[in-house]
Amino acid sequence: MRHYVKRLELVKKTAERIILELKDRIDTNISMDDNDGEVTSLNNSNEAIQALMTLGYAKYEIDKVIRKIDISNMTIEDIIKVVLNNLSKH
């Protein structure tokens, strides 16, 4: 159990570092119309998947969780947090 807790702490710290790195890549001055929202959700999802795969999670595990949640209004950071939270429960 102790090993599991340490692993979760390490995953959390790594996720926080990735989130900080991704924040620098996001242009907050981008304006969106209705169609761009769908593209942004897809891009956020792809960025989150790549970040989580970097942490060592398999794409099928991540996809399984993402399919269960509504990511339409979520940032990359939010998607990563929700997926990590769901994956840590298993």
N, CA, C and O of each residue as an XYZ file, in Angstrom:
360
protein
N       0.832     -1.191      0.000
C       0.000      0.000      0.000
C       0.868      1.244      0.000
O       0.556      2.222     -0.679
N       1.934      1.214      0.741
C       2.821      2.363      0.844
C       3.441      2.694     -0.518
O       3.565      3.860     -0.893
N       3.826      1.645     -1.245
C       4.388      1.810     -2.581
C       3.357      2.450     -3.513
O       3.705      3.296     -4.337
N       2.112      2.055     -3.387
C       1.030      2.583     -4.215
C       0.848      4.075     -3.954
O       0.687      4.854     -4.894
N       0.872      4.474     -2.699
C       0.713      5.884     -2.335
C       1.870      6.712     -2.889
O       1.653      7.807     -3.409
N       3.084      6.205     -2.783
C       4.245      6.922     -3.321
C       4.131      7.074     -4.832
O       4.482      8.116     -5.385
N       3.640      6.034     -5.497
C       3.482      6.095     -6.950
C       2.447      7.154     -7.327
O       2.649      7.909     -8.277
N       1.345      7.211     -6.588
C       0.324      8.224     -6.864
C       0.874      9.626     -6.652
O       0.565     10.535     -7.423
N       1.684      9.811     -5.617
C       2.286     11.118     -5.372
C       3.214     11.498     -6.520
O       3.228     12.650     -6.953
N       3.981     10.547     -7.006
C       4.882     10.793     -8.122
C       4.101     11.139     -9.386
O       4.476     12.056    -10.117
N       3.028     10.418     -9.642
C       2.190     10.677    -10.810
C       1.581     12.069    -10.711
O       1.533     12.800    -11.700
N       1.120     12.433     -9.534
C       0.514     13.748     -9.332
C       1.539     14.853     -9.598
O       1.233     15.827    -10.286
N       2.732     14.712     -9.069
C       3.767     15.725     -9.271
C       4.149     15.827    -10.743
O       4.353     16.924    -11.262
N       4.244     14.697    -11.403
C       4.588     14.702    -12.823
C       3.477     15.354    -13.637
O       3.750     16.122    -14.560
N       2.239     15.053    -13.301
C       1.098     15.661    -13.998
C       1.091     17.170    -13.801
O       0.823     17.919    -14.740
N       1.380     17.612    -12.598
C       1.425     19.050    -12.334
C       2.521     19.716    -13.163
O       2.334     20.824    -13.666
N       3.659     19.047    -13.305
C       4.756     19.592    -14.101
C       4.349     19.681    -15.571
O       4.641     20.671    -16.242
N       3.675     18.645    -16.066
C       3.222     18.648    -17.459
C       2.206     19.759    -17.675
O       2.238     20.441    -18.699
N       1.312     19.941    -16.725
C       0.310     20.992    -16.838
C       0.989     22.351    -16.927
O       0.598     23.188    -17.740
N       1.996     22.573    -16.104
C       2.714     23.847    -16.151
C       3.395     24.042    -17.496
O       3.405     25.149    -18.036
N       3.964     22.974    -18.039
C       4.616     23.067    -19.345
C       3.598     23.346    -20.451
O       3.885     24.102    -21.379
N       2.426     22.749    -20.360
C       1.405     22.946    -21.388
C       0.811     24.346    -21.327
O       0.406     24.883    -22.358
N       0.751     24.947    -20.147
C       0.192     26.287    -20.016
C       0.956     27.283    -20.875
O       0.361     28.217    -21.413
N       2.260     27.098    -21.010
C       3.064     27.995    -21.821
C       2.733     27.881    -23.303
O       2.978     28.818    -24.062
N       2.191     26.767    -23.718
C       1.874     26.543    -25.130
C       0.502     27.067    -25.522
O       0.209     27.200    -26.711
N      -0.333     27.362    -24.554
C      -1.706     27.766    -24.837
C      -1.754     29.271    -25.051
O      -1.284     30.043    -24.215
N      -2.326     29.680    -26.174
C      -2.506     31.099    -26.456
C      -3.878     31.503    -25.941
O      -4.896     31.077    -26.486
N      -3.913     32.309    -24.909
C      -5.186     32.696    -24.290
C      -5.902     33.787    -25.070
O      -7.039     34.124    -24.739
N      -5.278     34.342    -26.083
C      -5.893     35.408    -26.874
C      -6.633     34.889    -28.098
O      -7.069     35.680    -28.936
N      -6.778     33.594    -28.214
C      -7.466     33.015    -29.362
C      -8.973     33.193    -29.183
O      -9.528     32.854    -28.137
N      -9.625     33.726    -30.210
C     -11.081     33.831    -30.156
C     -11.657     32.632    -30.888
O     -11.087     32.153    -31.868
N     -12.796     32.155    -30.399
C     -13.392     30.962    -30.987
C     -14.816     31.247    -31.420
O     -15.548     31.977    -30.752
N     -15.201     30.663    -32.544
C     -16.599     30.661    -32.902
C     -17.140     29.264    -32.599
O     -16.418     28.441    -32.034
N     -18.372     28.982    -32.955
C     -19.000     27.709    -32.583
C     -18.233     26.493    -33.097
O     -18.070     25.529    -32.350
N     -17.767     26.500    -34.318
C     -17.061     25.352    -34.877
C     -15.700     25.152    -34.249
O     -15.237     24.020    -34.111
N     -15.058     26.237    -33.867
C     -13.741     26.128    -33.250
C     -13.804     25.440    -31.890
O     -12.816     24.842    -31.463
N     -14.927     25.510    -31.208
C     -15.075     24.863    -29.908
C     -14.893     23.361    -30.000
O     -14.271     22.748    -29.134
N     -15.441     22.769    -31.059
C     -15.293     21.324    -31.250
C     -13.843     20.958    -31.549
O     -13.334     19.954    -31.051
N     -13.192     21.762    -32.351
C     -11.790     21.512    -32.686
C     -10.928     21.668    -31.446
O     -10.006     20.884    -31.219
N     -11.229     22.678    -30.646
C     -10.471     22.902    -29.411
C     -10.626     21.731    -28.458
O      -9.645     21.304    -27.848
N     -11.832     21.202    -28.315
C     -12.056     20.046    -27.447
C     -11.237     18.852    -27.917
O     -10.641     18.138    -27.111
N     -11.214     18.647    -29.215
C     -10.439     17.536    -29.771
C      -8.945     17.754    -29.540
O      -8.228     16.826    -29.166
N      -8.479     18.985    -29.765
C      -7.069     19.291    -29.538
C      -6.706     19.139    -28.064
O      -5.650     18.597    -27.736
N      -7.579     19.617    -27.173
C      -7.334     19.465    -25.742
C      -7.266     17.996    -25.359
O      -6.413     17.580    -24.576
N      -8.173     17.224    -25.920
C      -8.188     15.790    -25.647
C      -6.895     15.140    -26.109
O      -6.302     14.347    -25.378
N      -6.455     15.468    -27.313
C      -5.220     14.887    -27.844
C      -4.002     15.297    -27.021
O      -3.127     14.473    -26.756
N      -3.941     16.562    -26.616
C      -2.827     17.031    -25.785
C      -2.817     16.305    -24.440
O      -1.761     15.903    -23.950
N      -4.002     16.141    -23.852
C      -4.107     15.454    -22.564
C      -3.694     13.989    -22.705
O      -2.991     13.455    -21.846
N      -4.127     13.345    -23.780
C      -3.763     11.946    -24.014
C      -2.257     11.808    -24.132
O      -1.668     10.901    -23.543
N      -1.628     12.698    -24.886
C      -0.170     12.649    -25.041
C       0.532     12.837    -23.698
O       1.496     12.135    -23.393
N       0.048     13.782    -22.901
C       0.657     14.017    -21.591
C       0.511     12.800    -20.688
O       1.455     12.425    -19.992
N      -0.661     12.186    -20.695
C      -0.895     11.016    -19.854
C      -0.114      9.800    -20.337
O       0.317      8.976    -19.530
N       0.067      9.685    -21.639
C       0.883      8.591    -22.170
C       2.343      8.790    -21.755
O       3.066      7.819    -21.532
N       2.769     10.046    -21.652
C       4.119     10.349    -21.186
C       4.308      9.874    -19.748
O       5.408      9.497    -19.344
N       3.220      9.900    -18.988
C       3.279      9.420    -17.604
C       3.292      7.899    -17.521
O       3.501      7.335    -16.447
N       3.070      7.240    -18.646
C       3.146      5.785    -18.651
C       1.811      5.078    -18.774
O       1.760      3.848    -18.748
N       0.742      5.823    -18.905
C      -0.563      5.188    -19.067
C      -0.751      4.766    -20.517
O      -0.253      5.414    -21.438
N      -1.471      3.676    -20.704
C      -1.747      3.174    -22.049
C      -2.890      3.976    -22.668
O      -3.802      4.419    -21.970
N      -2.825      4.154    -23.983
C      -3.836      4.942    -24.679
C      -5.234      4.363    -24.468
O      -6.195      5.113    -24.299
N      -5.354      3.033    -24.477
C      -6.680      2.436    -24.298
C      -7.260      2.747    -22.921
O      -8.472      2.917    -22.787
N      -6.403      2.822    -21.887
C      -6.884      3.183    -20.541
C      -7.414      4.609    -20.529
O      -8.472      4.891    -19.965
N      -6.671      5.490    -21.151
C      -7.029      6.907    -21.184
C      -8.305      7.097    -21.993
O      -9.226      7.781    -21.545
N      -8.369      6.498    -23.181
C      -9.551      6.615    -24.037
C     -10.808      6.117    -23.332
O     -11.883      6.702    -23.469
N     -10.664      5.049    -22.589
C     -11.797      4.467    -21.871
C     -12.403      5.478    -20.897
O     -13.624      5.569    -20.775
N     -11.554      6.232    -20.210
C     -12.030      7.247    -19.262
C     -12.572      8.457    -20.007
O     -13.631      8.974    -19.651
N     -11.870      8.914    -21.027
C     -12.294     10.113    -21.764
C     -13.658      9.921    -22.412
O     -14.444     10.866    -22.487
N     -13.949      8.710    -22.881
C     -15.255      8.446    -23.482
C     -16.397      8.607    -22.489
O     -17.535      8.858    -22.887
N     -16.105      8.466    -21.205
C     -17.136      8.538    -20.169
C     -17.413      9.968    -19.694
O     -18.407     10.204    -19.007
N     -16.552     10.920    -20.050
C     -16.707     12.281    -19.543
C     -17.002     13.261    -20.672
O     -16.683     13.002    -21.833
N     -17.611     14.382    -20.322
C     -17.901     15.437    -21.292
C     -16.738     16.419    -21.261
O     -16.573     17.166    -20.297
N     -15.940     16.417    -22.311
C     -14.751     17.266    -22.350
C     -14.979     18.561    -23.123
O     -14.042     19.333    -23.327
N     -16.211     18.804    -23.551
C     -16.484     19.932    -24.426
C     -16.085     21.284    -23.841
O     -15.682     22.178    -24.584
N     -16.189     21.445    -22.541
C     -15.849     22.728    -21.928
C     -14.674     22.602    -20.965
O     -14.520     23.412    -20.050
N     -13.857     21.591    -21.176
C     -12.746     21.344    -20.260
C     -11.425     21.786    -20.866
O     -11.203     21.668    -22.072
N     -10.556     22.295    -20.010
C      -9.203     22.627    -20.436
C      -8.366     21.353    -20.433
O      -8.799     20.311    -19.940
N      -7.177     21.451    -20.982
C      -6.267     20.308    -20.976
C      -5.995     19.873    -19.543
O      -5.994     18.684    -19.226
N      -5.765     20.860    -18.686
C      -5.461     20.566    -17.290
C      -6.613     19.828    -16.612
O      -6.400     18.880    -15.856
N      -7.838     20.279    -16.896
C      -9.011     19.634    -16.301
C      -9.157     18.190    -16.778
O      -9.469     17.296    -15.991
N      -8.929     17.971    -18.069
C      -9.025     16.615    -18.605
C      -8.002     15.710    -17.930
O      -8.321     14.590    -17.532
N      -6.769     16.201    -17.802
C      -5.715     15.403    -17.160
C      -6.092     15.073    -15.725
O      -5.930     13.935    -15.286
N      -6.592     16.057    -14.995
C      -6.965     15.836    -13.591
C      -8.072     14.793    -13.465
O      -7.990     13.891    -12.631
N      -9.104     14.920    -14.293
C     -10.234     13.983    -14.217
C      -9.782     12.569    -14.593
O     -10.153     11.601    -13.930
N      -8.990     12.452    -15.646
C      -8.525     11.136    -16.070
C      -7.628     10.523    -15.005
O      -7.774      9.345    -14.677
N      -6.699     11.306    -14.461
C      -5.834     10.783    -13.402
C      -6.640     10.334    -12.186
O      -6.359      9.300    -11.579
N      -7.637     11.127    -11.850
C      -8.488     10.783    -10.706
C      -9.199      9.452    -10.956
O      -9.260      8.600    -10.069
N      -9.732      9.278    -12.164
C     -10.425      8.026    -12.501
C      -9.463      6.845    -12.576
O      -9.791      5.751    -12.117
N      -8.288      7.051    -13.146
C      -7.330      5.959    -13.262
C      -6.778      5.540    -11.910
O      -6.467      4.367    -11.705
N      -6.654      6.474    -10.996
C      -6.112      6.132     -9.672
C      -7.111      5.343     -8.836
O      -6.717      4.712     -7.855
N      -8.373      5.360     -9.191
C      -9.395      4.593     -8.468
C      -9.345      3.114     -8.805
O      -9.875      2.291     -8.058
N      -8.722      2.768     -9.908
C      -8.692      1.364    -10.353
C      -7.480      0.658     -9.846
O      -7.295     -0.527    -10.123
